[in-house]
Amino acid sequence: MAGLLALGPWLNAQTNTPPHSSADSTSPDRHNGMMSVDSQLKQLTDQLHLTDAQKPRVKAVLEERNKQAAGLRDLAPEDRRTKMRSIRTEMDAKMKEILTADQYQQFEKTRGRNRPPAPKPDSGAQ
């Protein structure tokens, strides 16, 4: 699950509604804690001002990423993180091909890439 959190806040916003009972990733509800593909696409469309030509391409990338991520649930946490990094790298490359330079820059900002690193916790010194 930690690997899924690395996908960014736009994928993991919290809600009090129960997950959708179907595995249909295009439903407007959540499934297993992740936003549906349609919800993600709407959010990206609003944030990045996607064109009509970009929308189906971005949706296909999101669907593939969700499908790949769903197959990682049974892996050990470290293996899951490693695989999620690979999936994210692949998704980034595909999104960079689809989006304009300005859109891609905003996409990265939206995912928190340009945030300063979180401070490391104290090593027990008190």
C-alpha positions, 0 to 999 in steps of 0.5 A: 500500500505504501507504494500506492501512496507514492503515486501522489495526492491526486490519486489518494485523496481520502473520502468517507464513502465506502469503496465501490463493490465492483472492480470496474475502474471506470466507476465514479466511486473509489475502488480499494482506496484509489480514485476511479480512472474517470475521477482521475481523468476529470481531475487531470482534465481540470488541472491540466486543461487536457484537449479532447485528443489527449483525454483518451490517451491519458485515460488509457495510461491511467487504466494500464497503471491501475491494472498493473498496480492492482496486481501488486497487492500480494507482494511484500512491501519492498517488492511492491515499492520497487514495482510501483517505482517502475510503473510510475516511471513508465507512466511518466514517460507515457504522460510526457509523450502525451502532454505539452511541456507546460502540462507535464510540468504542472502534472509533476507539481500536482504530484508533489515532485517539486516539494522539498523533501520531508524532514527526517525524524530525530534518531532518538536524541532527546 
